[in-house]
Amino acid sequence: MNKVLIISYYFPPMGMGGVQRTLKFAKYLRDYGWEPVVLTDSPKKYYAVDMSLLNEAFDCGIKIERTGEEITDASKIVTTAPNERMRRMLSRSAQFVLIPDNKKFWKKKALKKADEIWEKYGGFNIVFATAPPYTDFLVGQEIKKKYKIPLVIDYRDAWVDSPVLNYYPTPFHKMSNMRLEKGVLKDANRIITTNRRVKELIISRYQNIDYNEVKIIPHGFDSEDFEKAANTELPIKSKMRFTYAGSFYTRNPKFYLEGISKFFIKYPELKREVEFCFIGVVSKDFMTLIKNLDIEDGVHITGYLDHIDCIRFLLASDVLFLMVSRGENDDAAMPGKIGEYIGSRKNIIACVPEGVTKKMLEKYDAVTFTEEDPVELMDTFYKYYQLYKSGRLPIANEEMIQQFDRKELTYDLAKELNLLVDIE
């Protein structure tokens, strides 16, 4: 069996959407003749911890090598989430002095560990690095050069062309990141992106990249997770349920909360029949806004849930809400949660810009697109309430859904890895 070394700073027990793509690739690569070994960090503190995902990795036989101690007690890792203003300030301060990102100092530890595990496992056929953080790409690049093996890089988000995620305080900072990205792309044997727009941005900025060198493998869902969740008792539901799952990292939910407020002001009697749920880590600022809008009794906040519990909640919902931040190149943004939203087969209200996410969802059928307008949202909520009461909620496109099964997406990745090994 061929062996692939996966470089992924974010990996369980870290939670949230950024870890699931890598975990599921590692889980299913073994079905296609590839033995994955994951090189990752040992988080000291993190505000979203999911031991169920780590247990899944263990159950699948994924070999995990950490640059620190093994994780045995999740309670020692969990910390409270900073408010969005503080998080943004800390992030920008870090990006002012740390290029390409605040994981820069992990590179040295990761390369030292890579040397250890190269000996331990008798080498690897390919190194696969996923980002952000973009330091992962630099680690993969160094391993490729030292051990003369193919490098595959996986863009979960754009690098230089994602100003929503990346802050460049001066032209020097942007040029430095461009130089690093250009070098990684030059050394990469295959480039993976989640969508066509990120592919186009890479090719147009760095014109020495061949079109066929960039492969699109979108975010997806694991059908096994949904089967497992469906075979358990779902959360009790006595009202119609609108649900938002995930963090508000880089996103401002104010307009959504204002839409909820206007909905309950116009239809106060529906507080007995409709609830709005939030699954994930929320800040004190978010809680204060809910209180100021006087919608506390119409909102249900679950806090961060283990992955399967989150899916159980999606399955026990009627309509899901999705939002994408506005900004430069926002047409390339594709949240990781979109895979699970599609896999749930639930109706979706999508407040997204023109771009790849909207084009994907247009084929889903059971979707309504809105602007960041509280009044429009209020009307959309009421429209869905009427459809719910009459039993006429739209049905999602099953043929489209099947295209995003993670097992099939991993097969696409395995084919790319096989081609590189055959070439070598």
C-alpha positions as CSV (number, residue, x, y, z in Angstrom):
1,M,0.0,0.0,0.0
2,N,1.3,3.5,-0.9
3,K,1.9,5.9,2.0
4,V,0.9,9.6,2.1
5,L,2.1,12.1,4.7
6,I,-0.7,14.6,5.5
7,I,0.4,18.0,6.9
8,S,-2.5,19.5,8.7
9,Y,-2.1,21.9,11.7
10,Y,-5.9,21.7,12.3
11,F,-6.9,18.2,13.1
12,P,-9.1,16.6,15.8
13,P,-9.6,17.0,18.7
14,M,-9.8,20.6,17.3
15,G,-13.3,21.0,16.1
16,M,-15.2,23.1,13.5
17,G,-15.4,22.7,9.8
18,G,-11.7,23.2,9.0
19,V,-10.7,19.8,10.3
20,Q,-13.4,17.6,8.7
21,R,-12.2,17.7,5.1
22,T,-8.8,16.4,6.1
23,L,-10.2,13.8,8.5
24,K,-12.5,12.4,5.9
25,F,-9.8,12.3,3.2
26,A,-7.6,10.3,5.7
27,K,-10.5,8.1,6.6
28,Y,-11.4,7.0,3.1
29,L,-8.0,7.1,1.4
30,R,-7.4,3.7,3.0
31,D,-10.2,2.3,0.9
32,Y,-8.3,3.2,-2.3
33,G,-4.9,1.8,-1.5
34,W,-3.3,4.7,0.4
35,E,-2.1,4.6,4.0
36,P,-2.3,8.1,5.5
37,V,-0.2,9.4,8.4
38,V,-1.2,12.8,9.7
39,L,1.4,15.2,11.0
40,T,-0.4,17.8,13.2
41,D,0.0,19.9,16.4
42,S,-1.0,19.2,20.0
43,P,-3.2,22.2,20.8
44,K,-2.6,23.8,24.2
45,K,-5.9,25.7,24.1
46,Y,-8.8,25.9,21.6
47,Y,-12.4,27.0,21.8
48,A,-13.9,24.2,19.8
49,V,-12.9,20.7,20.8
50,D,-14.5,17.6,19.5
51,M,-13.3,14.3,20.9
52,S,-15.8,12.4,18.8
53,L,-13.9,13.3,15.7
54,L,-10.6,12.2,17.3
55,N,-12.3,8.9,18.3
56,E,-13.5,8.5,14.7
57,A,-9.9,8.9,13.5
58,F,-8.7,6.2,16.0
59,D,-11.6,3.9,15.0
60,C,-10.6,4.3,11.3
61,G,-7.0,3.3,12.1
62,I,-5.6,6.7,11.1
63,K,-2.0,7.1,12.3
64,I,-1.6,10.6,14.0
65,E,1.8,12.0,14.8
66,R,1.9,15.2,16.9
67,T,4.6,17.8,17.5
68,G,3.6,17.7,21.2
69,E,2.0,15.4,23.7
70,E,-0.9,13.1,22.8
71,I,-4.4,14.4,23.6
72,T,-6.2,12.4,26.2
73,D,-8.3,14.9,28.2
74,A,-10.3,17.4,26.1
75,S,-11.3,19.4,29.1
76,K,-7.7,20.7,29.5
77,I,-7.8,22.2,26.0
78,V,-11.1,24.0,26.0
79,T,-11.1,27.8,26.4
80,T,-13.7,30.5,25.8
81,A,-14.0,32.1,22.4
82,P,-12.8,35.8,22.2
83,N,-15.3,38.3,20.9
84,E,-15.1,39.0,17.2
85,R,-13.6,42.5,17.6
86,M,-10.8,41.1,19.9
87,R,-10.2,38.1,17.6
88,R,-9.9,40.3,14.6
89,M,-7.5,42.7,16.4
90,L,-5.3,39.8,17.6
91,S,-5.3,38.2,14.1
92,R,-4.3,41.4,12.4
93,S,-1.6,42.1,15.0
94,A,-0.1,38.6,14.4
95,Q,-0.2,39.0,10.6
96,F,1.7,42.3,10.9
97,V,4.8,40.5,12.3
98,L,4.2,36.8,11.3
99,I,4.4,35.8,7.6
100,P,2.5,33.9,6.3
101,D,0.4,33.4,9.5
102,N,0.6,33.0,13.2
103,K,1.5,29.3,12.9
104,K,4.9,30.3,11.4
105,F,6.8,28.9,14.4
106,W,5.2,25.5,14.1
107,K,7.2,24.9,10.9
108,K,10.4,24.1,12.7
109,K,8.7,21.6,15.0
110,A,6.8,20.0,12.2
111,L,9.9,19.5,10.0
112,K,11.8,18.0,13.0
113,K,8.8,15.6,13.5
114,A,8.7,14.8,9.8
115,D,12.3,13.6,9.9
116,E,11.4,11.3,12.9
117,I,8.3,9.8,11.2
118,W,10.1,9.4,7.9
119,E,12.4,6.9,9.7
120,K,9.5,5.4,11.7
121,Y,7.4,4.5,8.6
122,G,10.2,3.9,6.1
123,G,9.4,7.0,4.0
124,F,6.4,8.1,2.1
125,N,5.3,8.2,-1.6
126,I,3.7,11.6,-1.4
127,V,3.3,14.6,0.9
128,F,-0.1,16.2,1.0
129,A,-0.5,19.7,2.7
130,T,-3.8,21.4,3.4
131,A,-4.3,25.1,4.2
132,P,-5.0,27.4,5.9
133,P,-2.8,27.8,7.9
134,Y,-0.5,28.4,4.9
135,T,2.5,27.4,7.0
136,D,1.3,23.8,6.2
137,F,2.2,24.5,2.6
138,L,5.7,25.6,3.6
139,V,6.2,22.5,5.6
140,G,5.1,20.3,2.7
141,Q,7.4,22.2,0.4
142,E,10.4,21.6,2.5
143,I,9.6,17.9,2.9
144,K,9.2,17.6,-0.9
145,K,12.6,19.2,-1.5
146,K,14.4,17.1,1.2
147,Y,13.0,13.7,0.4
148,K,12.4,14.2,-3.4
149,I,8.7,13.1,-3.3
150,P,5.7,14.7,-5.1
151,L,3.9,17.5,-3.2
152,V,0.1,17.9,-3.4
153,I,-1.4,21.1,-1.9
154,D,-5.0,21.5,-0.9
155,Y,-6.6,25.0,-0.8
156,R,-9.5,25.0,1.6
157,D,-9.5,28.7,1.1
158,A,-7.6,31.1,-1.2
159,W,-4.3,32.5,0.1
160,V,-3.2,35.9,-1.3
161,D,-6.6,36.3,-2.9
162,S,-8.6,36.0,0.3
163,P,-8.5,39.4,2.1
164,V,-11.4,38.4,4.3
165,L,-9.2,35.8,5.9
166,N,-5.8,37.4,5.4
167,Y,-4.8,40.9,6.4
168,Y,-1.9,42.7,4.6
169,P,-1.1,46.0,6.5
170,T,1.5,47.1,3.9
171,P,2.4,46.2,0.3
172,F,5.5,44.5,1.7
173,H,3.3,42.0,3.6
174,K,1.2,41.2,0.5
175,M,4.3,40.9,-1.7
176,S,6.0,38.6,0.8
177,N,2.9,36.3,0.8
178,M,2.8,36.3,-3.0
179,R,6.5,35.3,-3.1
180,L,5.8,32.4,-0.7
181,E,2.7,31.3,-2.6
182,K,4.4,31.5,-5.9
183,G,7.3,29.3,-4.6
184,V,4.9,26.7,-3.2
185,L,2.9,26.6,-6.4
186,K,6.1,26.2,-8.5
187,D,7.1,23.2,-6.3
188,A,3.7,21.6,-6.1
189,N,3.1,18.6,-8.4
190,R,-0.7,18.9,-8.0
191,I,-2.9,21.7,-6.7
192,I,-6.4,20.9,-5.2
193,T,-9.0,23.6,-4.7
194,T,-12.6,23.5,-3.4
195,N,-14.0,25.4,-6.3
196,R,-13.5,26.8,-9.8
197,R,-13.1,30.4,-8.7
198,V,-10.1,29.8,-6.5
199,K,-8.6,27.8,-9.4
200,E,-9.1,30.8,-11.7
201,L,-7.6,33.2,-9.2
202,I,-4.5,31.1,-8.8
203,I,-4.0,30.7,-12.6
204,S,-4.6,34.3,-13.4
205,R,-2.2,35.6,-10.7
206,Y,0.6,33.1,-11.4
207,Q,0.4,32.5,-15.1
208,N,3.0,29.7,-15.1
209,I,0.4,27.3,-13.6
210,D,-1.0,24.9,-16.2
211,Y,-4.8,24.6,-16.1
212,N,-4.7,20.8,-15.7
213,E,-2.4,21.0,-12.7
214,V,-5.3,22.3,-10.6
215,K,-8.0,19.8,-9.6
216,I,-11.3,20.8,-8.1
217,I,-12.5,18.6,-5.2
218,P,-15.4,20.5,-3.4
219,H,-16.4,20.3,0.3
220,G,-18.7,17.4,1.0
221,F,-20.5,15.3,3.6
222,D,-20.0,11.8,5.0
223,S,-23.0,9.7,4.4
224,E,-21.9,7.4,7.3
225,D,-22.3,10.4,9.7
226,F,-25.9,11.0,8.5
227,E,-26.8,7.3,8.7
228,K,-25.4,7.1,12.3
229,A,-27.2,10.3,13.3
230,A,-30.5,9.2,11.7
231,N,-30.4,5.9,13.7
232,T,-30.4,7.7,17.0
233,E,-33.1,9.7,18.7
234,L,-33.1,13.2,17.2
235,P,-33.5,16.3,19.4
236,I,-37.0,17.0,20.5
237,K,-38.8,19.5,18.2
238,S,-42.1,21.1,19.2
239,K,-41.8,24.1,16.8
240,M,-40.7,24.8,13.3
241,R,-37.0,25.2,13.5
242,F,-34.6,27.5,11.6
243,T,-31.0,26.6,12.3
244,Y,-27.6,28.1,11.7
245,A,-24.6,25.8,12.3
246,G,-21.0,27.0,12.7
247,S,-19.1,30.0,13.9
248,F,-19.4,33.6,12.9
249,Y,-15.6,33.8,12.2
250,T,-15.2,36.6,9.7
251,R,-19.0,36.9,9.5
252,N,-21.3,39.5,11.0
253,P,-24.7,38.0,11.9
254,K,-26.3,41.3,12.9
255,F,-28.6,41.5,9.9
256,Y,-29.8,38.0,10.5
257,L,-30.7,38.7,14.1
258,E,-32.4,41.9,13.1
259,G,-34.5,39.8,10.6
260,I,-35.5,37.5,13.4
261,S,-36.5,40.5,15.6
262,K,-38.6,42.0,12.8
263,F,-40.2,38.6,12.2
264,F,-41.3,38.2,15.8
265,I,-42.4,41.9,16.0
266,K,-44.7,41.5,13.0
267,Y,-45.9,38.0,13.9
268,P,-45.7,37.8,17.8
269,E,-48.1,34.9,17.9
270,L,-45.5,32.7,16.0
271,K,-43.1,32.7,19.0
272,R,-45.2,29.7,20.1
273,E,-44.6,27.9,16.7
274,V,-41.2,29.0,15.4
275,E,-37.7,28.9,16.9
276,F,-34.3,30.0,15.6
277,C,-31.4,27.7,16.7
278,F,-27.6,28.4,16.7
279,I,-25.2,25.5,16.8
280,G,-21.6,26.5,17.7
281,V,-19.4,28.8,19.7
282,V,-21.0,32.2,20.2
283,S,-19.3,35.3,21.8
284,K,-20.5,37.6,24.5
285,D,-21.1,40.3,21.8
286,F,-23.5,37.9,20.1
287,M,-25.4,37.2,23.3
288,T,-25.6,41.0,24.0
289,L,-27.1,41.7,20.6
290,I,-29.7,39.0,21.1
291,K,-30.6,40.5,24.5
292,N,-30.8,44.1,23.0
293,L,-33.1,42.9,20.2
294,D,-35.3,41.2,22.8
295,I,-35.4,37.9,21.0
296,E,-34.1,35.6,23.7
297,D,-37.3,33.6,24.1
298,G,-37.3,32.9,20.3
299,V,-33.7,31.8,20.1
300,H,-32.2,28.5,21.1
301,I,-28.4,28.4,21.5
302,T,-27.0,24.9,21.8
303,G,-23.3,25.8,22.2
304,Y,-20.7,23.8,20.4
305,L,-21.8,20.2,19.7
306,D,-19.8,17.1,18.8
307,H,-20.1,16.5,15.0
308,I,-22.7,13.7,15.1
309,D,-24.8,15.7,17.6
310,C,-24.6,18.7,15.2
311,I,-25.8,16.5,12.3
312,R,-28.6,15.2,14.5
313,F,-29.7,18.8,15.1
314,L,-29.6,19.5,11.4
315,L,-31.8,16.5,10.7
316,A,-34.2,17.8,13.3
317,S,-34.4,21.2,11.7
318,D,-36.7,22.4,8.9
319,V,-34.7,25.2,7.3
320,L,-31.0,26.0,7.5
321,F,-29.4,29.4,7.2
322,L,-26.1,30.0,5.3
323,M,-24.2,33.2,5.0
324,V,-20.9,34.2,3.3
325,S,-18.9,37.3,4.2
326,R,-18.9,40.2,1.7
327,G,-15.5,41.5,0.5
328,E,-12.9,41.4,-2.2
329,N,-13.1,38.0,-4.1
330,D,-16.1,37.0,-2.0
331,D,-17.2,35.1,-5.1
332,A,-14.6,32.5,-4.3
333,A,-15.7,31.8,-0.7
334,M,-17.2,28.4,0.0
335,P,-17.9,27.5,3.7
336,G,-17.0,24.0,4.8
337,K,-20.4,23.6,6.3
338,I,-22.1,23.7,2.9
339,G,-21.3,20.0,2.5
340,E,-23.2,19.0,5.6
341,Y,-26.1,21.4,4.7
342,I,-26.4,19.7,1.3
343,G,-26.2,16.2,2.9
344,S,-29.0,17.1,5.3
345,R,-31.4,17.5,2.4
346,K,-33.0,20.4,4.3
347,N,-34.3,23.6,2.8
348,I,-31.7,26.4,2.8
349,I,-31.9,30.2,3.1
350,A,-28.6,31.4,1.6
351,C,-27.4,34.9,2.0
352,V,-24.4,34.6,-0.3
353,P,-22.8,36.8,-3.0
354,E,-22.7,35.9,-6.7
355,G,-20.1,33.2,-7.1
356,V,-19.3,29.6,-6.6
357,T,-21.4,28.9,-3.5
358,K,-24.5,30.4,-5.2
359,K,-23.9,28.5,-8.4
360,M,-23.5,25.2,-6.5
361,L,-26.7,25.8,-4.5
362,E,-28.8,26.7,-7.6
363,K,-28.7,23.0,-8.5
364,Y,-29.9,22.0,-5.1
365,D,-33.4,23.2,-5.8
366,A,-34.5,23.5,-2.1
367,V,-33.0,26.9,-1.6
368,T,-33.9,30.6,-1.4
369,F,-31.3,33.3,-2.0
370,T,-31.6,36.6,0.0
371,E,-29.7,39.8,0.5
372,E,-28.3,41.1,3.8
373,D,-31.7,42.8,4.4
374,P,-33.6,42.2,7.7
375,V,-36.9,43.0,6.0
376,E,-36.3,40.5,3.2
377,L,-35.3,37.9,5.7
378,M,-38.4,38.5,7.7
379,D,-40.6,37.9,4.6
380,T,-38.5,34.8,3.7
381,F,-39.0,33.3,7.2
382,Y,-42.8,33.8,6.9
383,K,-42.8,32.3,3.4
384,Y,-41.1,29.2,4.8
385,Y,-43.5,29.1,7.8
386,Q,-46.4,29.0,5.4
387,L,-44.8,26.2,3.3
388,Y,-44.1,24.3,6.5
389,K,-47.6,24.5,7.8
390,S,-49.0,23.4,4.4
391,G,-46.6,20.5,4.0
392,R,-45.2,22.0,0.8
393,L,-41.5,22.5,1.6
394,P,-39.4,22.0,-1.6
395,I,-37.5,18.7,-2.1
396,A,-33.8,18.8,-2.6
397,N,-32.2,17.5,-5.8
398,E,-31.0,14.0,-4.9
399,E,-28.8,13.6,-8.0
400,M,-27.0,16.7,-7.1
401,I,-26.5,15.7,-3.5
402,Q,-24.8,12.4,-4.4
403,Q,-22.0,14.3,-6.1
404,F,-20.8,15.6,-2.7
405,D,-20.4,12.3,-0.9
406,R,-17.0,12.4,0.8
407,K,-16.2,8.8,-0.1
408,E,-16.6,9.6,-3.8
409,L,-14.6,12.9,-3.4
410,T,-11.8,11.0,-1.8
411,Y,-11.8,8.6,-4.7
412,D,-11.1,11.6,-6.9
413,L,-8.2,12.6,-4.7
414,A,-6.8,9.0,-4.7
415,K,-6.8,9.1,-8.5
416,E,-4.7,12.2,-8.5
417,L,-2.2,10.6,-6.1
418,N,-2.1,7.4,-8.2
419,L,-1.2,9.5,-11.3
420,L,1.7,11.1,-9.5
421,V,3.1,7.8,-8.2
422,D,2.8,6.3,-11.7
423,I,4.6,9.3,-13.2
424,E,7.4,9.0,-10.7
